[in-house]
Amino acid sequence: MLALNVLAGFLASPIIGGLADKYNRRNIIMWTYMFQVVLYLVIVSSLVIYGYHTYLIISFAVVNGIGWTTYMATSRSLVKQILSPDEYSSANSLLEISLQTGMFVAGGLAGVLYQINGFILIISVTISTFLLSIFFLIKMKVEKPNTPETTDNLIREYLKGWEFLRRNKVVFVFGLISIVPMIFTMVFNVTLPSYVYNTLNLTSIEFGVSDMLYGVGGLAAGMFSILIVKKIPVKFMILFLFFVLMINSIAFVLINTSVGLFVGSFILGYSISSIRVYMNTTIMNTVSDEYIGRAFTIWASLSLLIQSVVSPLLGKGINEFGETIGFNIILGTSFIIILILILINSSKTIFYNHEKEE
C-alpha cells in the first residue's frame, strides 16, 4: 500500500507541478479535494454494495498519494502568494500545528471509528473533513499566480521547474535537505516498534506514549518556533536543531530506558517539526513565486520516492544489524547535513530572512 501511495504521488507530480504555478492555487486545492470526495464516495458505495475487496484499499492508497503531493505543492506556494514575507514564519508554524493536530487526532480516532463501523466510517469522516475544507476555501478570494503567460503544456511547465533547480543547484540541495525531516519521521516510525519491544522490552502502552509524545513535540514546535525565531537567527536554529538530532540519536542508542524513550521521542518530534517550519519559510524567501509551486512539487515527490526505497531497506537493516540502526542513520545524516549547510551558508545564495542578507 505504501508503494502504491508513493507511486501515485510521484507519477502525478508532473501534472501537479505544472498546474501549481500556472493556475489559481486555491482552485487547484479545492478541485483536488472535490476529486478525492467523489472517489471516496465511489469507494464507500462499493464497500456497502459489494463488500471488502483489495482493489478498494488500493484505490484509497492511490487517491491519498495524489492528494498529499498536491497539498505539499500548493499549500505553501499559496501561502507565499497571499501573505507578506513577514508573515511566512507565522503561517508555516500554523501549517505545522494544523498538520500535527490533524495527525494526532486522526491517530486517536481511527481505531475507535474502525471499531464502531469499520473502514466505511473512517472514509465518511474523511469526506466530511474535505467538504468542510472546501467550504472555507470557497470563502477565500485568490487570483491566479502573477507569472508570465505561456502556451506550454503542463509537462513542459513542470520540466521548467527542474531547469530552474538545475540552474540554482544550491537552492536544489537546500530543498533536498528540507525533505530529510520527513524521511527521519519515516525512519523513526519503522524503527520504534522493534526498539520498544526488543531493545527496551516494553509493552504497547509505552509504545503508544512514545508515539504520542512525538506528536506533542511536533505540536510544541509549531507553537514555539515563531517565538524563538524572533530572538535567534533562523540560520543558527537549523544548524542547532540538526545537532540536537545527533545528540538525541546517541542518547537513544546509549540510554535504553523508558524515560529516555519518552524524552527522546518528544525531542525528535520537536526538532523535526521546527526544522520543517524554518526551512519552508527560508525556501519561500528564496524561491520566486514563478517557480515555488514546481519546486515544492519536485521536492515532495523526491521525498516520497526516497521513503519508498529507504523503508524496506531499513526493515531489512533492523533484522541484520539491530534495532538502533535507524537512530544511527539519523545521527550520520544529520552530521553530513550540518557540514553541507555550513558550505551553503558561505555561498550567500539562501535568504533566511526576506531581506537579502549581506
MARRO-47539 format. One line per 4 residues: number of its first residue (from 1); their letters; for each residue x, y, z of C-alpha. Coordinates in steps of 0.001 Angstrom, whole numbers. Layout:
<rs>
NUM) a) X:Y:Z; ...
</rs>
This chain:
<rs>
1) mlal) 0:0:0; 2839:2372:852; 4456:1710:-2518; 1206:2467:-4363
5) nvla) 670:5621:-2318; 4159:6826:-3162; 3999:5815:-6814; 680:7609:-7345
9) gfla) 2010:10831:-5845; 5247:10599:-7790; 3561:9938:-11158; 1058:12744:-10589
13) spii) 3762:15281:-9687; 4465:16498:-13271; 812:17470:-13710; 524:18957:-10218
17) ggla) 3758:20904:-10634; 2635:22293:-13976; -680:23397:-12503; 705:24932:-9312
21) dkyn) 2478:27898:-10927; 89:28441:-13836; -3439:28349:-12432; -5295:29575:-9352
25) rrni) -3770:27637:-6462; -6888:27876:-4308; -8914:26311:-7109; -6328:23548:-7563
29) imwt) -6605:22582:-3893; -10396:22853:-3989; -10818:20755:-7129; -8386:18167:-5790
33) ymfq) -10479:17878:-2623; -13647:17550:-4724; -11964:14854:-6823; -10984:12996:-3647
37) vvly) -14518:13297:-2234; -16022:11794:-5408; -13551:8903:-5411; -14063:8266:-1694
41) lviv) -17846:8194:-2279; -17294:5596:-5005; -15134:3549:-2631; -17708:3754:202
45) sslv) -20545:2843:-2171; -18582:-147:-3441; -17855:-1274:116; -21561:-1081:1000
49) iygy) -22775:-2816:-2161; -20022:-5345:-2897; -18222:-5653:430; -14484:-5546:1105
53) htyl) -12136:-6045:-1844; -8413:-5400:-2037; -8760:-3136:-5064; -10807:-675:-2972
57) iisf) -7973:-286:-459; -5562:107:-3372; -7779:2879:-4749; -7764:4571:-1348
61) avvn) -3944:4499:-1261; -3672:5927:-4785; -6088:8787:-4039; -4217:9614:-831
65) gigw) -877:9698:-2665; -2119:12161:-5269; -3851:14303:-2640; -776:14508:-398
69) ttym) 1501:15570:-3250; -997:18235:-4309; -1256:19547:-754; 2508:19761:-308
73) atsr) 2958:21608:-3603; 96:24071:-3475; -439:24876:215; 2925:26537:778
77) slvk) 3022:28178:-2639; -457:29578:-1911; 780:30876:1453; 3660:32643:-297
81) qils) 1256:34192:-2804; -1349:35576:-384; 848:36655:2538; 3645:39131:3009
85) pdey) 7183:37840:3751; 6870:38990:7368; 4021:36518:7799; 5741:33423:6320
89) ssan) 7087:32178:9661; 3724:32508:11400; 1963:30791:8504; 4387:27859:8412
93) slle) 4063:27478:12175; 273:27388:11829; 533:24856:8997; 2695:22643:11199
97) islq) 279:22984:14128; -2624:22061:11839; -747:19091:10379; 397:17738:13756
101) tgmf) -3021:18276:15352; -4740:16541:12457; -2367:13569:12576; -2635:13395:16373
105) vagg) -6444:13420:16352; -6656:11070:13366; -4343:8578:15051; -6543:8545:18142
109) lagv) -9867:8433:16278; -9018:5892:13577; -9043:2898:15900; -12251:3998:17637
113) lyqi) -14048:4691:14344; -12929:1361:12915; -14335:-481:15939; -17666:1330:15583
117) ngfi) -18333:781:11894; -15156:-337:10172; -13471:1312:7207; -16693:2910:5928
121) liis) -16979:5271:8900; -13325:6330:8585; -13822:7286:4931; -17103:9038:5774
125) vtis) -15356:11225:8361; -12596:11901:5823; -15189:13035:3262; -16799:15356:5832
129) tfll) -13405:16902:6586; -12749:17576:2914; -16192:19140:2461; -15544:21444:5412
133) siff) -12196:22439:3889; -13861:23161:539; -16377:25428:2318; -13573:27527:3819
137) likm) -11658:27618:523; -14700:28985:-1291; -14681:31933:1114; -11132:32872:90
141) kvek) -10539:35407:-2683; -7366:34409:-4522; -6164:35300:-8002; -4021:33047:-10133
145) pntp) -225:33454:-9714; 1304:36556:-11248; 3610:34623:-13575; 4435:35053:-17282
149) ettd) 1771:33714:-19634; 2894:30729:-21721; 1303:28244:-24092; 3450:25338:-22891
153) nlir) 1713:22152:-21762; 1789:21002:-18143; 4683:18591:-18595; 6786:21316:-20184
157) eylk) 5912:23686:-17346; 6988:21013:-14855; 10285:20487:-16671; 10920:24235:-16422
161) gwef) 10879:23714:-12669; 13655:21145:-12987; 15555:23542:-15233; 15234:26288:-12615
165) lrrn) 16642:23989:-9925; 19416:22858:-12255; 20470:26484:-12683; 20221:27033:-8916
169) kvvf) 21978:23975:-7537; 22440:25412:-4044; 18688:26022:-3797; 18055:22468:-5021
173) vfgl) 20348:20991:-2371; 18771:23153:338; 15354:21900:-758; 16587:18305:-588
177) isiv) 17721:18924:2982; 14268:20331:3761; 12644:16952:2960; 15053:14992:5174
181) pmif) 12942:15618:8333; 10030:13785:6674; 12373:10901:5918; 13563:10956:9541
185) tmvf) 9921:10631:10621; 9578:7521:8464; 12838:6119:9879; 11568:6694:13428
189) nvtl) 8198:5078:12672; 9855:1987:11205; 12442:1744:13994; 10227:2489:17007
193) psyv) 8246:-798:17308; 11270:-3115:17342; 13215:-665:19542; 10418:-568:22138
197) yntl) 9591:-4286:22130; 13011:-5875:21544; 15643:-3443:22838; 13734:-1980:25791
201) nlts) 11425:-4976:26414; 8482:-2648:26981; 4794:-3005:26146; 2298:-1441:23768
205) iefg) 1485:1127:26456; 4990:2619:26357; 4929:2399:22573; 1706:4409:22436
209) vsdm) 3000:7006:24892; 6247:7487:22951; 4334:7837:19683; 2025:10365:21346
213) lygv) 4963:12351:22737; 6476:12563:19264; 3257:14240:18109; 3198:16512:21160
217) ggla) 6764:17577:20325; 5709:18432:16781; 2756:20434:18072; 5012:22312:20514
221) agmf) 7380:23135:17659; 4579:24781:15708; 3580:26809:18750; 7037:27995:19867
225) sili) 9100:28214:16669; 7613:31575:15703; 8576:32981:19120; 12105:31587:19011
229) vkki) 12846:32891:15521; 12271:36443:16757; 15156:36001:19205; 17564:33650:17414
233) pvkf) 18570:33726:13702; 16970:31008:11553; 20354:30082:10092; 21665:29189:13548
237) milf) 18478:27412:14650; 18505:24986:11715; 22136:24016:12395; 21448:23735:16118
241) lffv) 18397:21506:15630; 20301:19076:13397; 22969:18984:16123; 20209:18225:18665
245) lmin) 19076:15344:16439; 22627:13968:16559; 22792:14118:20367; 19284:12698:20673
249) siaf) 20165:9765:18419; 23239:8988:20539; 21017:9046:23629; 18572:6600:22018
253) vlin) 21455:4194:21374; 23148:4519:24780; 20276:5203:27221; 17938:2243:26956
257) tsvg) 15252:3284:29446; 11583:4201:29226; 12344:7759:30375; 14967:8089:27638
261) lfvg) 12391:6793:25141; 9772:9341:26178; 12125:12341:26322; 13848:11336:23093
265) sfil) 10540:10938:21249; 9428:14415:22298; 12773:15974:21297; 12710:14176:17948
269) gysi) 9187:15391:17171; 10024:18930:18243; 13288:19120:16279; 11913:17641:13063
273) ssir) 8845:19905:13009; 10877:23017:13892; 13315:22328:11064; 10386:21988:8658
277) vymn) 8967:25348:9746; 12300:27180:9447; 13368:25603:6155; 9999:26028:4423
281) ttim) 9993:29681:5454; 13527:30082:4080; 12530:28465:779; 9619:30910:462
285) ntvs) 12061:33774:965; 14490:32360:-1602; 12403:30953:-4485; 10331:33332:-6595
289) deyi) 6564:32957:-6945; 7084:31914:-10574; 8719:28610:-9575; 7720:27992:-5950
293) graf) 4907:25535:-6727; 7000:23407:-9065; 9941:23447:-6654; 7817:22186:-3750
297) tiwa) 6252:19558:-6039; 9645:18232:-7091; 10940:18043:-3535; 7720:16417:-2271
301) slsl) 7828:13751:-4987; 11508:13057:-4289; 10674:12699:-593; 8051:10079:-1394
305) liqs) 10414:8250:-3717; 13258:8189:-1178; 10947:6964:1572; 9668:4128:-610
309) vvsp) 13246:2964:-1149; 14589:3510:2375; 11638:1964:4245; 12055:-1671:3077
313) llgk) 15843:-1406:3244; 15602:-149:6815; 13346:-3064:7740; 15975:-5491:6468
317) gine) 18707:-3488:8196; 16934:-3781:11544; 16823:-7561:11145; 20507:-7706:10197
321) fget) 22130:-5046:12401; 19740:-4437:15287; 17022:-2028:16351; 19258:1034:16776
325) igfn) 20286:1267:13114; 17533:3820:12464; 18935:6185:15080; 22443:5689:13650
329) iilg) 21080:6731:10250; 19595:9915:11751; 22904:10577:13544; 25113:10163:10466
333) tsfi) 22766:12008:8106; 22406:14953:10494; 26193:15266:10765; 26573:15326:6966
337) iili) 23754:17877:6655; 25452:20210:9151; 28615:20172:7022; 26619:20837:3840
341) lili) 24673:23689:5467; 27906:25353:6540; 29016:25316:2884; 25614:26548:1713
345) nssk) 25669:29428:4187; 29045:30547:2874; 27568:30863:-641; 25039:33521:484
349) tify) 22540:32110:-2038; 19898:31210:531; 17860:34008:2135; 16820:33027:5642
353) nhek) 15005:36343:6014; 13004:38157:3352; 15584:40940:3301; 18545:39841:1204
357) ee) 21440:39183:3516; 24728:40894:3142
</rs>
